[in-house]
Amino acid sequence: MEMLSPYLIFLILLLHQFTVVTSIGVNYGTIANNLPPPAQVAQFIKDKTIIDRIKIFDMNQDIIRGFANTGILLSVTVPNGDIAALANRRAARRWVASNIKPFYPQTKINHILVGNEVLHWGDQNMITNLVPAMRAIHNALKRAGVGEIKVTTPHSLIILERSNPPSSAQFRTGWDKNILAPMLLFHRQSKSPFMVNPYPYFSWTPQNDRFTLFHRNHGVHDGPGGKVYTNMYDLLLDAVFTSMRKLGFPDVEIAVGEVGWPSAGDLGMTQTTVDNARWHNLNILKKARSGVGTPLMPGHRFETFIFALFNENLKPNSNAERNFGLFRPDFSPVYDIGIMRGQSGGGVVKPAPVPVTGKQWCVPKAEASDAALQSNIDYVCNNGINCGPIREGGPCFDPNTVRSHAAYLMNFYYQAKGYQSYNCDFSGTGVVTFSDPSKLDSH
């Protein structure tokens, strides 16, 4: 057998290291009505970013086709409602034949996720059939000759009975031996990862701000475990590891299915800022690429998917839910963490102003309620815009109505931000007009 030269060995090791170091995944959610077509998204990711894997929350065939021949790894998700039926082996074989085989290997599907946070959101029928469905789909993949595709399911950390300190962590009683132990056995046998969604964001309080956001702090001492934690992310991952070890499965790989931080939120949500989102996700990216690991798993590299690719304007609940994106729908970055090729991870990215031909104004929609418009006023006034003109005695105080004040501030905000259309969205209550609404504006 011919021996490789030391130089060639060095090159192989260097290339392998480079490939691993640049690896990062992102969740591609689609609860929005303003996103670009999937094929365009796939081309953007391939050409403009260092993202090498994408995770989606359904079996959207347009997205699956869009990533064909890009080389980007794709994780697809079986809807929670389909889990019970797919516990049947014949049904699982039919599902693989119609949902995987037509697209693979042109699209590099590498994970099939059976449901999403099933133990958190699913009913008892889904939970009971979760592991059987995972086994049935895995067997169907092997039978179809594509057994290299791994089967897993993402978990919220509701699966933990306690997490702090990590040495005392354990899975919830009842789920531990009845569901998670058989699932971990499946992962060991199939060499697939146990996937969790460890969000430091959901643990944030004003008191633990520095610990949650990777800033310098005195650390949290786990006395029984003999470890010191300097950030919430490591603590949560080690809590999962300890819980797995207590069930006898310390050898199963852990993957991070979701982790992120919103760049905007509702009034009073002081933690949801662009700077916090950038700093949090920059540190997540650094940890994923460096392989530094955690106190209990030093030198360990976790497959990691940041949440999320885009801001999604139709997500319900708080404004924070709509602002987890690394990118706006026009592909402009919300901030720079080094995801774009040629960027350093240095700070906030300001999109180039849109060339304006003729005058444009942002005005409230006719059907917008006063309550919604007051929320817009509060938002603008808390995001760097001088609201003095609409205060009593100010030049734009009269007419003293919520709609008039909102019209002035929404338009001022829209123009100050460079006439970007999404800066006139205001949760669907604003619209761009080319007709001068001077009766609602003081100048």
N, C-alpha and C positions, 0 to 999 in steps of 0.2 A: 504494500500500500504506500503510495507516494506521500511524503511528509509535507505539510504546509510550511512555508517560510515564516519566520517570526514576524516579518513585515505584514504578510497577508493576514496572519492571526490578529495582529494589532488592528488592522483595518476592519476585520469582521467584528471584533469586540467594540470598536469605536462606533461602527454603524449600528450595532445592536443597542448600544447605550443611547445613541442619538434617537433611535426609534422609540425607545421606552420613555426617554426624558420628555419628548414632545407630546406624549399621549395624554389626551383629555377628552372626556365626553360631555355632552350637553343634552338636556331634555328639550324636545321639540313639541311643545303644546300648541294646540290650535283652537282654543276657545276665543275666537276673535273673528271679526268680519273685514279686517283690513290687511290680512297677511298676503305676501306674494305667493305665486304658484309654487308647489313643491319642487318641481324641476329646477326652477330658478333658485330656490333656497339651497338645494343640493349643490348646484354649481358654485354658488357664493361660498358655501362652506369649504368646498374642495379647493377653490382658487384663491380665496382671500383670507382663510383662517388656518390655525393649526389644529382645529378640532378633527379628531380622527374617528369618532364614534358618536352615534346619535341614538337616543332612546325616545320612542313614541308611545302614546298611551292607548293605542287601538291597533286595528289591522287595516288602516287606510291604504288602499291599493295605489292611489295616486302618489302617495309619499313613497311607498315601497318601490314602485316603478321609477320614481324620480331619482332614487339613489343608485339605480342600476349603473354598473360600469364606472362608478366614482371611486371605488376602493374604500369607501367609508363604511365602517361596521355599523350595523343597524340592529337595535333591540326592539322587538315588536311585542305588543301586549294583547293577550286574550281578554275580552271584556269580562268583568266579574259575573255578569249574568249567564255566560256560556260555560262556567266552570263545571256545574253539576252534570251537564250533558256530556262533557268531554272526559268525565271519569270512566265512561264506557269505551273500551278499547277499539271497537269498530268505529265509533263516532270519532275518536281521536285520529284513527288512520284516515278516515274521509277528510277530516279537517286539515291534516298535513298535506294530503294530496291536492286539495283545492286552494289552500292558503299559503303554503310554503314552496312546494315543488315547482309551480309555474314561474317563480321569481328567483330561485336560488340555483346556481351561485352568482348569476349576474348581479343581483343585489346580495351583498355579503351579510346576510342575517346571521348573527352570532349568538343571540339570546332570544328565547321565547319566554316572556314573562306571563305567568298564569295568574291573571288578575292584578289588581293594584291595591295594596294595603287592605287585603281581604279581612284580616283579623280585626282591623279597625272599623271598616265600613260594611262588611258582608253580613248576610244573615246566616243562621246556623247551617242551612243546607249548603251554602257556598263553603263555609268553613270545614264542614265534615268531608266534603268532596275535594278539597284543595290538594292534599297530597296524592290521593288516587288519580286526580286529573294530571298532576305533574308527572307521575309515573307512566300514565297511559300515553301522554304526548311524547315523553322520552322514548318509550318503546316503539311508538309509531315512527319517530324520526329514524331510529336505528333500522327498523324494518324497511323504510323508504331509502336507506342508503345515505342519510344525511345526519348520522349520529353525532357529528362534530358540533352541531348546534346545541348549545347548553340550555337547559330548562331551569328557571328559578321563579321567584315571586318577591316583590319588594314589600318591606314591612315598615310601618311607622313605629316609633319607639314606645307606642302603647303596649307593645309586647313585653316591656320590662315592668316588673313589679316595683323595682327601685333601681336607681342608677348612681346615686351619690352617697358614699364614695364607691368607686368602681369595685373595690374588693368585696362589697356587700351586695352587688348587683345580682339579680336573678330574674328569670322569665316569670310571667304571671302563672300562679298556681292554676292547674287545669289545662292551660295551653301548653305548659312546659313538657309534660310527659305524653299527653294525648295527641298533640299536633306537632310541636316543634322538634321533639326528639325523633319521631319518624321522618320528619322533613329533613333534619340534619343528617340522618342516616342515608336518605336518598341523595343528598348533596355529596356526601363522602363517596358513595358508590358510583355516582355519575360524574364525579369531579367537577361539579358546578358550584358557583358561589352562593353563599347566603347573603341576600341583598337587603340592606337597611337604609332608612332615610333619616340620618342624624342631623337635625336642624338646630344649630346653636341659637338661631333667631327665635325659636319658640320658647327658649329658656331665658331670654333676655329680661333683665330688670334693671332699673337705674343703678342698683347696688352692684350688680355683676357686669356692668357695661364693659369694663376693660378686659375681664376674663372671657366674656363671650365674643369680643371683637378682636382678639389676638393682639391687644396692646400690652405693654409691660405691666406686670402685676406681681404681687408677692406669692402667687401660686396657691393652690389648694392641696393640702397635705392629706394623703390617704394613709393614716397611721397603720392600720392592720396590713395594708398592702405594701407599705414602705416606699410609695412612689409620690412624686410631686407633679401636679398638673398645672400648666400655665395657660391652658385654654379649654373651653367647653367641648370643642370638637374631639380632642383626644380623649377627654373624660367619657364622652358618650360612646365612642368606638370601643374603649376598653371595658365599659360596662357591658356592651354586647359580647365582647370576647370572654369576659368572666362568666357570663350567663351560659355561653356555649360550653365553656370548660367544665362548669358544674354539671352539665348533662353528659359530659364525656366526649365532646366534639371540638377540642381545641385545634384540630388539624384542618377543619373546613375553612376555605377561603372566605373572607368578608369582602363584599363589594358595596360601594356607596351609590345607591340608586338616585338619590336626590339630596342636594344641599345647596342653599342659596340664601340671599338676603335682598329684600325689596329696596328700591331706590327712591320710593315715594310712598306715602300712606295718608291716612286721614288726619284731621286736625288733632293735635295733641300727641301724635305718634312720633316723638322726637328721635326715635332710633331709626326711622325709615328715611335715610338720606342717601344721596348719591355717594358721598364720601364713605359712609359706613358700608354700603353695598360693594363699592370698589375695594375697600381694604379687606373686608371679609373674603370676597371671592378671589382676590389676589393671593391671600394666604392659603385658601383651599387649593388653588392652582399650584402654588409653590410646593405644598405638601404632596400633592398627587404626583408631581414631576420629580421631586427629589428622592422619594422613597425613604424619608427619614423615619417614618413609622410613628408609633406611640410609645409611652413608657412600658406597656406590657407587650408590645409588638414592635420592638426596635428594628429598623431596617426593612420594615414591611411596606410594600407598595400596594395601595388599594386602587382597583379600577373605580373611577370616580366620574359621576355625571352631575355637572352643575345644573341647577334649576334657575333660569330657563333660557331658551334661545331668544324668544321675543316677549315683549310686553303683550299681554292678551286682554284686549279691551272689553270682552264680554264675560270675564270671570265674575262670579257673584261675590257678595260680602264686601269686605273693606277694599279701599283703593290700593292697599298694599298688595293684595292678591293679583292686581292687574299690572304690577310694576316690578316683577321679579326678573325681567328680561335683561340679557346682555346687550340686545339690539332692539332698536325701534323697527316698525314694519318696513321702513325704507332702507333698512340695512345699516343705518348709521349707528355706531356704538353709543350706548348710554354713558359708558366710561371705559377707560383703557386698563386692562389687566394683562395685556400681552397676548390676547387671543388672536388679534389680527396680525397677519404676517407683516413684519417690519415695525410693530409697536413694541414698546418696552415695558408696559405696565405702569406708566408714570403718572396717570391722573385722569381727570375728567376730559372727555372728548366733546368738543363743541361742534355740532354739525354745521356745515357751511350754509350760510343764509341762502334761501331760495331766491333767484332773481325775480324781482317783482315788476311786472309790466302793468302799469296803471295802479290805482289804489285798491287796497283790499282791507276789509275790516272783519273782525270777529264779533259776532253779536249773539245774544241768547236766542235759542229757538222759541217760537211762539208758544209751544206747549210746555216749556220748562216751568216748573213750579217755583214759587218764591223760596221754598225750603232748599231746593236744589241750587238755586242761584245764590242764596246766602252761603251755602257750602262752598261755592266757587269763590265768593268774596273772601271767605276765611282762608281758603287754600292760597289764593294769590297773595294776600297780605302776609302770609307766613312763609312765602317763598321769594323774599327779596324785593318785592315791589312796594314802592312808597304809596301808602293808601291815604296819605294826608288830604289829597284833593277831594275825597268823598266824605271827609269828616265835617262836622258842623263848623261853618265858617270857611270851609275850603271852596275853591272855585267850581267844583263839580258836585257840591252837596245837593243843590237843587237841580231837577226835582228830587225830593227826598223819598225815593222809592227803592225797593230792593232791586227791581229790574233795571232802573237807570244806573244805579251804582255798579251792578254786576256788568252791565254793558260797557261802562267806562273801563273797569278793571280787566275784564276778559280781553278787550281789544288792546289795552296797554300791554298786557302780558304777552299776547300773540305777536304784537309788533316788536316788543323788546327781545323776544326769543328768535327773531329772524324770519317771521312769516312762515314757520313750519306748520303744516296743516294739523298735525297731531297736537300742537299747542293751542288749538281752538276746539279740541274735542270735549273737554270738561265732562267726561263720563256721559257723552251723548247729548249734552244740553247746549252746545255751541255750534255755530255754523259760520263759514266764511262767506261774506257777501262782497259784491263789487259795487253796490249802491251805497252812497254815503249816508250813514245813519246819524247825521249831524244833530238831529233833535235829541239823540241820546248821548251825544258826546259834547264835551265842553269846548272843544277846539276844532 
